[in-house]
Amino acid sequence: MQVDPRSVASDWLAAFARAVGSADAGAVAATFLPAGWLRDLLVFTWDIRSLEGREKIAAYLSDTLRPSTIADIKLDDRPFLAPRTFSVPHSSHATGVEVAFTFECAHGHGRANARLVPGDDGVFRALAVMTELHDIPGHEESDILPLRDDLTGIPGRDMQKEFNQWVKEVETNPYVLIVGGGHTALQVAARCKQMNIRALVVERSDRIGDSWRKRYPTLTLHTVKRHHSMLYLPFPTNWPEFTPRDKIADWLEHYASIQDLVVWTNAELKTKPVYHPERGDWDVTIFREGFDVKLRPAHIVFATGTLGRPHMPDLPDVDLFPGAVMHSQHYAGAAPYAGKRAVVVGAGNSSIDICQDLVLHGAESVTMVQRSQTCVCDREYTAQGLRQSFPEDVPLPVADFQWASLPVGLLKKLAIADQQSVWDANKELHEKLRTGGLRLDMGPEGQGIYLLTLERAGGALDAWMDKGGADMIGDGRIKVKNGIFPQRFSKNGLIMSDGSELSADVVIFATGFVHMREANAELLGEEVLNQTDAVYGLDEEGEIKGSYRPSGYPRLWFATGDFFISRFMSKTLALQLKAIQLGLLEHDGRRVGLKRWRPTAS
């Protein structure tokens, strides 16, 4: 049956607009499939929510929907956003319709994206809708670098002088202090700049990008370049598909300069900044180039990396072992270990990269220690999915908007339902790994590598995207010991949990990292930290915990995630910062939206 996407989109949008206009939460929910999803970014509340099913959607809207909540709904007919058809997942014949629309809401200008599929009765209803606050009226995000327009010929104007004055204002009176200098920190800073929010970035390393330069030399990003592009600044057309360590480090440094970000390197936030609720700002001290600098920002955003300090098991008797012991964070390459017996503890991306490097540089033996199971997919297989989600012929902001409009909870359900196809597509790869003794899974629920990364990034993630390691495991060049773990060192290597001894000259722990919140415990102090929510991983609704939303403590924020997440969610964070700055939003650091939705009595 031929589907007219514009007709389907218009009919559904008319029904949705009528229901919203009458403030009928039940009628709005009825425009969704029974198991449909609503993802809301700052529209109905100043919070980030994902609701599954008509009952939860209706309950959420019953407390927040008013006749004037959403108005002036209009179909978005711009290129790449106009109604279009798509194949409904896990259906051999059904065709869905994707539609974008704009609206005005109580908080400002809004936009939304909906995916409509036919129900059992043939009527199209929403599988998923994302509503998003896009801009605050009168304070819209600029599409040109501020203070960089040509002012030639305008009496009394001096572009460079005005720019220098702005930098001085940011350095002496920042509205937001961003701690960290990686991709997330820089994208949040760039977004703030375009929204006229004074943001100062402090990075403790000597150069932007040093956090990458100090990683192992064979590190290469495992996502395609479109996925890990930076906000506002696409890569050159001849950029490698999978960016190597030093290239991404240099690109971040280049990005900070091109985007006119105000960054202090060799600068570190000193312990226990103090928040003053009566003033609405913090007392902080930055140790910069040998001197203490006092600042009073209204907000602190921690963007020190989703993965904090290295997680290093504290095994007894390390003094008996004469060889080298290190965390993968400090592994500087395989050359010193040619002819040596190497043991790599862990079975994730870092582990397989290091094992491959050791084999290629002549280690006598390389053994990977796998404690449980590992989720492994071919890198090119994963890349094909990313290319479909972030196609080259679609502007990246549009691709981001469309991908973000699929709630993570829905993606997880689809991934679990589709897990057999992943096993089938990676069958040859998996046969090699099983031959070498590696134990495989697709996660405890079959959710696959992408969802595992969101749920368990850090010390608990055993997963990798393969780029040749399976061949080495299959033919025995990388040996695998699984189901056991090291208990202590010996003079010859490691004593394992089954009592066996694993001989080694070098032991490398690829055992992940402590999460950001815990890594900053000493810096923030227990009193502040104990009032904050968990950071990273997914909450019960499928949203990232404690990130880009109130942390639980006033004017303290965490920004986490991969390049796409921080590229897109930086706007959500910046809008909250701007709303507070304008006096449109007041809260005590706790999540207002969830508190409204939670039943008052049980």
N, C-alpha and C positions, 0 to 999 in steps of 0.2 A: 504493500500500500504506500503510495506517494505521500510524503509529509511536507506540508507547507510551513516552514519554520516561522515565518513572520506571522502567519495566521494563528498558529498554536501559541506563540509568544504573546501576541496581543490579547487573545482570549484569556490566557492565564493571568496576565498582568492586570487586566480589567477586573477579574475576580479578586485578585490580591488587593488591588487598590480600594475596591468597595469594602472589603473586610477591614482593612487598616483604617479607612476613613470613618467607619462606624465604630471603631475601637472595640471590635468584637474579637476577642482572643480566640474563641472557639472557631469562628469563621476563618480567621487567618490560618489556624492550624489545619483546617479542612482543605486548604489549598495545597497541603503537603501530602505525600504518601503516608500511610500509617506508620512506617518506619523511616520517614524522612528526617532530614537534619537542618537545623538553623544554626549558622555560625554568626555571631554578632560581635562586631568590633566597635564599641563605644557609641552605638546608636541608641539602643533602648536603655542602657545604663552606661556609666563610665567604667566598663569592665570588658573583659574578653571572655566570651562564653560560647559553648557548643552544646546544643540540646538535641537529643535523639528522640524521635517519636512525638506524635501529636499531643499526648498528655503532658509531657515536659515542656513542649513549646507553648502550649496554651497556659500552663501554670506560670511560666516565665513572663509571658506577655500580659497576663491578667493583672500583674502588679505594676507594669510599666507602660502599657499601651493606653494612650489618650487620643481623643479625636484629632488633636493637632500634632501628635508625635511624628507622623510622617505625612508629608503633603507633596503636591506637585510631582507626582511620579511620572516619569517619561522614559519611553523606550530609548536605549542608547543605540543609535544607528551608525555610529562612526566605524570606519574600517577596522576590521578584526574583532569588533564588539557586536556588530549587527547579528540578529538571530541566525543560528546555524544548526545543522543536524549533527548528531554523533551516534555511534553504535552503543547501545546500552550494555554495560558489562554483564557477562554471564547470561546473555540472551542471544540466541542464534539469529533472531529476526527483528527484534524490536529496535526502533529508531527513537532517539531522544532529541530534545531541542535545548540548546544553550542560549540564554538571553541575559543581556546586561541592561540595567536601567539606573537612572539617577533619581534623586528625590531631595527634598528639604526636610530636615528633622530639627528637633529642639536644640541640638548641639551644633548644627551647622549644615553644610553641604554634604550629602551622602551619595553613595553609589552601592550597587549590589550586582551580584551575578547569581543566576539560577540555572539549575539543570533539571529539565522537566522530562518525565517519562510516562508512558501510558500505563494506567492501572488496569486491573482486571476488567473494568467496565469500559475501557478504551479512552477514558478521560485523562488528559495530561495533568499530572500533579508534580509537585516539586520533590525530587530526590534529595536535593541540597540547595540551600540558599545562603549566601553570605551577604550580610548588610554591614557597611563600613562607613564610619565618619571619615570623610575625605579631606575636608578643610573647614576652618572656622571663618565665617564671613568677615571680610576686612583684614584678615590675617592669612591669606592663602599662601601656599608654598610657592616661592618664586622659581621660575624656570631659567633664570639667568643668574650667574654668579653676582652677588651683591657687590656694589662699589667697583665694578669692573666695566660698566658701560662707558662708552666714549663721552667724556665731558668737555672735549675740546670746543672752545668757543663760547662756553657758558660762563659769564662773568662771575668771579668770586669762587669758582669751583676748581679744585685741584684733586684729581682722582687719586694719585699716589699719597698725597697728604691725608686725604679722608680715609684711605685704606689703613695707613699707619696709625691714625687716631683710633680706628676701630680695633686694630690689633691690641693697642695699649689698653683700651677699655676692657677687652676680653681678659687680658692678662692681669689686670688689677681688680676687676669687678665681674668675674664670670657668674652667670646665672646658673650654669650647670658645670660641675667638675666631672669629667669622664676619666675614670681610672683604668688604664690599659691602653695599648697602642696597636692592637691587632685589627683584623678586618671588621669585627663588630663595633669596636670603639670608633673607628674611623667613619664607618657608615652612619652611626648615630650622630657623630659630630657634623658630618656633611649635611644630614637631614636637618639638624638644628640650625645650621647656618642659613639654609634656604628658607627657614621659617622665622628668621630674625630672632634667634635664641642664642645668646652669648655662651659658647661652649668651649671650655679649655680642656685639652687632652694632656694627661701626664703619663709618661711611659718611663719605666725605670731603666730600660736598656739604653745603650749609647745611641742606637739608631732605630727608627721604625723598621720593622721587619726582622729584628734580631731574634725574636722568638722562633721564627722559621729558620733563620740561618744557623741556629745552634742545634737544630734537630739533625738526625742522621742524614748523610749526604745523598742517599738514593731516594729520599722521600719525594714522592710525586702525588699531587692531588688525584683522587680516584674518581672525581666527578668531571663531567665535560665542562669546557671553558664557559659556556653560556650559563651554566648553573652557578659557577663561582666567579662570575663577573661582579665588579663593584658598582655601587649605586652611581648613576649619572655618567659612568665612564666605561664604555665597552673596550674590550681588548682590541689591538690591531688585527686586521683580517688574517695575517700570517702567524698569529699566535698559536702555539702548540695546543692540541686538544686537551691534554692532561698536563697541567702546569707543574714544572719541577720546583723544588724547594727555593732555590736562589732567585728564580724568576718571580715567584709570588712575593718573596721578601722585598725585592727591588721595586716591584709594582706597587706595593703598599706605601713604600717611601715616596715614590713618584706621585701616587694618588694624593697623599697629604699635601704635597706642594701644589699640584694642579688644582685641587679643590680649595686652596687658600685656608686650610685648617690651621688653627693655632695649637701647636703641639710643643710641649716641653719634654725633651728627652733627658736622660740621666736625671730624672726627677721622680721622687717617690713620696707617696702619702705616708706620713708618720702615724703611729698607732693612736687609736681611739679618738677620732674626731668627735666633736661634741655638737649635738643639735640643740638649738634654742627655740622652743615652740613659741615663745612670746615674740621673737623677732622673725621667725620663719626662715632661719638660715643656720648654717653650720660654721663652727670655728674649726678650721683645718690648718695644718702645717705641712708644707711641701719642702722636703729636703732636696734642693736643686743645686747641683754643681758646687757642693760644699757649704751652702748657706740655707738657713731656714727662711721660708717665705710664708707669711700669714695671709690667708684668704677667707672670705665669708660667702661661699656659694649658697644659693637657695636649695640646690639639689646635688646629690652625689649619685652618679651612675657607675656601678661596677661592671666593667666589660673586660675583665682580666683573662678571659678565655673560659669556655665551658669547662675545660679540663684544667684544674689548678696545678698544684705541685705534684711531682711524681709520687705514685704509691709504691713504696719499696718494702717488701716483706722483711721483717726483722728476724732473721734466722740465727739461731745460736751457732757458736763455734766458727764464725767467719774468720777469726784470727788463725785458725788452723790451716786455712786454705791459702796456698802461696800464689794462686793465680789472680787474674783481674776480675773484679766484681763491679757491676754498674747497672743503672737503669737505662732503658732504651733512650731516654731523653739525653743521656750523656754519651751515647755511642757515636763515635766520630768517623766510623768507616772501618772496613775489614782488613786493610793492609797490615796492621800490626799482628793480625791473628792468622796469617798464612802459615800452614803447617801445624796449627794448634787445634785442639779439641774444644769445640764451642758448644755450650748448652744455652738455649734461649727458652726462658720460662714464659709461657703465654702462647696464645694461638689466635691473635688478632692481626690487624693490618701491619702494625709495627713489627710484630714477630716474623711474619712471612717475608716482609721486605728485608729485614736484617739477615734472616736465614739465607735468602737468595744471594745477598751481597757477600756473605761469608763463603758460600759455595763457589761463587764466581771468582773470588780472590784467593782461592787455594787453601781454605781451611782443611785440616786433616779429616775432621768429621764435624758434622753439624746435627744437633739433636734438638727438636722442638718438644717441649713438655706441654701437653694438652690435658687440662684437668677434667673437663667435661666434654661438651660437644661444641662444634663451631659451625656457623652459617657461612657458607662459601658460595659465591656466584662468580661467573666469568665477568671480568671488567667490561668487556665489549657488550655483553648481554645487558648489563646494568646501564651502560652508556646509551644504548638504543632507546631504552625507556625514558631517559632524561632528555634525549633529543626530541622525542615526541612531546614531552611536557614543556620544553623550552625551545621551540623551533626557531631556526635562524631567520625565517621570513616573517616572524611576528615581533613587534617591538617588545623589548624585555619587560618594561613596566606592565604591558598588557598580559604577557605570559605569566608574570608574577601574580597579578590580580586573579587570573583564571585558575592558576594552580592553588593559590591560597584559598580560593572559594570552595575547595573540596575539604571538608573537615577531616582532621587526622583520624578521628574515630571511625568515619566512614571508610577511609582508605584502608584502615586496619581490617575491617570486615571484608572488604573486597580482596585484600591480599590473602587473608586466610582462606577464603573461598577459592582463590585461584592458585593455591600453593602447588598443586600437582603439576601445573604447566611450568612452574619454575624448576621443579625437580626434572621434568622431561627435557627442558631446554638445556639444562646443565648436566645431563646424564653422563656424557663422556668425561667431563671434568671430574665429576664425583667418583666415577669408577677408578680413576687414577689415584684420587685421595684415599679411597677405601683400600686400594691395593697397598698403599704405604702405611695404613694403620690409623688414618685420621677418622675420628667419629664425627658424623655430620647431623645437623638438624636445620630447620628453618625458623628457629626460635621455639619457645615453649608452647606457643599457640599456632605456630606455622605462619607467623606474620611477616617473615622475611627480613632482609638486611636493612631496608630503609626504616621500617618501624622500629627495629631493634636499636638502630642508631639514635632515634629520638627517645626511646624508652630507657636505654641502658648505657649511653655513651660514658666512657671512663673505664674504671677498673673492672666493671662487670661485663664488658662487651667482648665476646669472642666471635669475631666475624671478619671476613676480608673479601675484597674483590680481587680475583686472581689475575695475574699478568705473567704467568709462567712458573709460579711456585708449585703448582700441581704436578707438572712434569718432573720436578726434582723430588717431590715426595713419592710419586709413582715409581721412579726408577731407583729410589733408595739414597740419592745424594743428600736428601734431608730425611733423617730418621725421626720417627714420632714415638714418643712415650705417652700413653694416655691413661686416664683414670687414676693417676697418681700425682702427687705433688711433693715438692721438696720440704723436708722437715728440719734439716740442719746441714751444715757444711762438714766436710772431712778434709784430710790432707790431700785426698785425691780428687775431690769434687763435691758431689751432693749425696746425702743419704735421703732416700725417697720414703714416702709414706708406707710402701709395702716392704720396707727393709732393704731394698736393693740399693746399690751404689752406682751412681752415674759419673763416670770419669770425665774430668774437664780441666782445661787450662784457663778458660774464660767463661764466666757465667753472666748472662745478660738478662735482666728482668724486664720483659715487655708486659708489665702487669698493670698498665693504665695509670690513671691519675685520680687524685682527690678532687671532687667537684668544687666549683668556684666558691660556694657559700662557706664550706668547711675550710677551704684554703685561706680564706680571709678572716678566720675566726679571731686570730690574735690581733689583727689590724683593727677590726671593729670592736672587739671586746665582747665578752659573754652576755652582758646586759642587753646590748643592742642585738646581737646575733640571735638570742633566744626569743626575740619578738618577731623575727622574720620567718617567712614561710620557706619550705624546701625549694631549692633551685634546680631546675632541669629535671628531665624525665617527664612523663605525661601524667596529668591529673585524671580524675575519674571521668572527665568530659573529653579527654583527648587533647587538651591544651597544655603547652609547656609550662611547667610549674615555676612560679615565682619570677617570671621573665616578662618584661615589657608591660607589667601591671604593678599595682602597689605591692610592696614587699612584705607589709606588715608593720614596718617602722616608717614614721613620717619622712617623706622626701628622700628616701633611700630606695634605689632601684637597681635591678640586675638586668643586664642584656646578654643573651647567650645565643648559641646556635650556629648553624653553618652559614655560608655566604647568602643563600636565598633567604633564610629566616631573618637575619639581621637586615638584609636589604629591604625586605617588605615590612617587617614589624618595627623598624626604626621610625616609620611614620606614626604608628599607633602610640609609641612612647612619646614622640615629640609633640603630638597633639595634646596629650595629657599634661606635659610640661607647660605648653603654651596656654592651655585652659587655666591652669593654676596661676600662671603669671598674669593672666588677664582678670583673675578673680571670678572666673566662671565655674571653677571647680574647687571645692574644699573637702578634704578628708583627713583622717588621722593616720593614713598610711595603710589602713586595712581595706580589703576589697568590699566595696559597698554593694556591688551587683549581686554577688553570691549571698550576701546577708539578706538581701531583699527576697531572693528566690526561696531560701531555706524556710520550711514550715516553722511557724512560731511555736508550735507545740506538737508533741508526738503522742 
